[in-house]
Amino acid sequence: MKTAWYKEPWAWLVFILPFTAVVAGIATVFIANHEPDALVVGDYYKKGKAINLELSKVKQAQKLGIKFAIKFDNNQLVVKPTGIEKEFPVLNVNFYHPTQADKDFYLALTADGNGLFRHHVEQSVNGKWRITITPFENHWKVQNTLSLPQSDFVDFLPDPTKAI
């Protein structure tokens, strides 16, 4: 007895495998093009030369003895200078998210009466961040990677090995 092809289970098994591959391919193309990755660097040679400049700024901070302690708890950022006894009029603090550039932000902090730099941050900063501290003149730089929040002060030292 002959039956129609669509009533045979083996026919559906043969057809479903290529159909599944086509659907998965279309889904992959949609996912890949929905949020394309940002370009790494357009001019890699110029960026490489800039890395040497960044290293010299970190070495300058190390030579000057500049150190900080950072605490971030209850959306309150506190930066405490612990190195040289110098007053900074303004500290530029940059937060860089390791994977999502749209979450990066910048703060310009001034000292309070106790010599601490405080700021209440409105957005959520839980997770891993690369934090960079520079003065207003931008002649030295201290940067490190921290996992936030931190309820205790964490030493923030200039280290050329972590400056890249």
C-alpha positions as CSV (number, residue, x, y, z in Angstrom):
1,M,0.0,0.0,0.0
2,K,1.3,3.4,-1.0
3,T,0.9,6.4,1.3
4,A,1.5,10.0,0.6
5,W,5.0,11.3,1.2
6,Y,4.0,13.7,4.0
7,K,2.6,10.8,6.0
8,E,6.0,9.1,6.2
9,P,8.0,9.9,9.3
10,W,11.4,9.3,7.5
11,A,10.5,11.9,5.0
12,W,10.0,14.5,7.8
13,L,13.3,13.5,9.4
14,V,15.1,14.0,6.1
15,F,13.5,17.5,5.6
16,I,13.8,18.7,9.2
17,L,17.6,18.5,9.4
18,P,18.3,20.9,6.5
19,F,15.4,23.2,7.6
20,T,16.9,23.4,11.1
21,A,20.3,24.3,9.6
22,V,18.7,27.1,7.5
23,V,16.9,28.5,10.5
24,A,20.0,28.4,12.7
25,G,22.0,30.2,10.0
26,I,19.5,33.0,9.7
27,A,19.4,33.3,13.4
28,T,23.2,33.5,13.5
29,V,23.3,36.2,10.8
30,F,20.6,38.2,12.7
31,I,22.5,38.0,16.0
32,A,25.8,38.9,14.4
33,N,24.4,42.0,12.7
34,H,22.0,43.2,15.4
35,E,24.8,44.6,17.6
36,P,28.1,44.6,15.6
37,D,31.3,44.8,17.6
38,A,33.1,48.1,17.6
39,L,36.3,48.4,15.6
40,V,39.4,47.7,17.7
41,V,41.6,50.4,16.5
42,G,41.7,52.1,13.1
43,D,45.4,53.3,13.3
44,Y,47.2,50.7,15.4
45,Y,50.6,52.3,14.9
46,K,49.5,55.6,16.3
47,K,47.8,53.8,19.2
48,G,51.0,51.9,19.9
49,K,53.0,55.1,20.1
50,A,50.3,56.5,22.5
51,I,50.9,53.5,24.8
52,N,54.5,54.6,25.3
53,L,53.2,58.1,26.3
54,E,50.8,56.5,28.8
55,L,53.6,54.4,30.3
56,S,55.7,57.6,30.8
57,K,52.8,59.2,32.7
58,V,52.5,56.2,35.0
59,K,56.3,56.2,35.6
60,Q,56.1,59.9,36.4
61,A,53.4,59.2,39.0
62,Q,55.6,56.5,40.4
63,K,58.6,58.8,40.6
64,L,56.5,61.5,42.3
65,G,55.3,59.0,44.9
66,I,51.6,59.5,44.1
67,K,49.3,56.9,45.7
68,F,45.6,56.8,46.4
69,A,43.2,54.6,48.3
70,I,39.7,54.1,46.8
71,K,36.5,53.0,48.4
72,F,33.1,52.6,46.7
73,D,30.2,51.7,48.9
74,N,26.5,52.6,48.7
75,N,27.0,54.5,45.5
76,Q,29.5,56.8,47.2
77,L,33.0,57.0,45.7
78,V,35.8,58.1,48.1
79,V,39.3,58.8,46.8
80,K,41.9,59.4,49.5
81,P,45.5,60.6,48.5
82,T,48.0,58.5,50.5
83,G,51.2,59.3,48.8
84,I,52.9,62.7,48.7
85,E,51.6,65.5,50.8
86,K,50.3,67.6,47.9
87,E,46.9,69.1,47.4
88,F,45.3,68.5,44.1
89,P,42.8,71.1,42.9
90,V,40.9,68.6,40.6
91,L,41.3,64.9,40.0
92,N,39.9,63.4,36.8
93,V,38.6,59.9,37.4
94,N,37.6,57.8,34.4
95,F,35.7,54.5,34.7
96,Y,36.1,52.1,31.8
97,H,33.9,49.0,31.6
98,P,35.9,46.1,30.1
99,T,33.3,45.0,27.6
100,Q,30.7,47.8,27.2
101,A,32.0,51.1,26.1
102,D,28.6,52.8,26.5
103,K,28.9,52.3,30.3
104,D,32.2,54.3,30.5
105,F,31.9,57.6,32.4
106,Y,34.1,60.4,33.8
107,L,34.2,62.4,37.0
108,A,36.0,65.6,37.9
109,L,36.4,65.6,41.7
110,T,37.4,68.3,44.1
111,A,38.6,67.8,47.6
112,D,36.3,68.3,50.6
113,G,37.5,69.9,53.9
114,N,39.2,66.6,55.0
115,G,41.2,66.3,51.8
116,L,39.0,63.4,50.5
117,F,37.5,63.4,47.0
118,R,33.9,62.2,47.2
119,H,31.2,61.8,44.7
120,H,27.8,60.1,44.8
121,V,27.4,58.0,41.6
122,E,23.8,57.6,40.3
123,Q,24.4,54.7,38.0
124,S,25.1,51.1,38.9
125,V,28.9,50.4,38.9
126,N,28.9,46.8,40.2
127,G,31.4,44.5,38.6
128,K,34.9,44.9,37.1
129,W,36.1,48.4,36.1
130,R,39.4,49.9,34.9
131,I,39.8,53.2,36.8
132,T,42.2,55.9,35.8
133,I,43.1,58.9,38.0
134,T,44.9,61.9,36.4
135,P,45.4,65.5,37.6
136,F,43.9,68.5,35.9
137,E,47.2,69.1,34.1
138,N,47.3,65.4,32.9
139,H,51.1,65.0,33.5
140,W,50.9,61.8,35.5
141,K,48.4,58.9,35.6
142,V,47.5,56.1,38.0
143,Q,45.3,53.3,36.8
144,N,44.2,49.9,38.0
145,T,41.4,47.4,37.7
146,L,39.0,47.0,40.6
147,S,35.9,45.0,41.3
148,L,33.2,47.2,42.7
149,P,31.7,47.8,45.2
150,Q,34.5,47.9,47.8
151,S,33.5,48.6,51.4
152,D,37.1,49.0,52.5
153,F,39.8,51.3,51.1
154,V,41.9,49.6,48.4
155,D,45.4,50.8,47.6
156,F,45.6,52.4,44.2
157,L,49.3,52.6,43.2
158,P,51.1,53.5,39.9
159,D,52.2,50.3,38.3
160,P,53.7,50.4,34.7
161,T,52.9,46.7,34.2
162,K,49.2,47.5,34.6
163,A,49.2,50.6,32.4
164,I,48.6,48.9,29.1
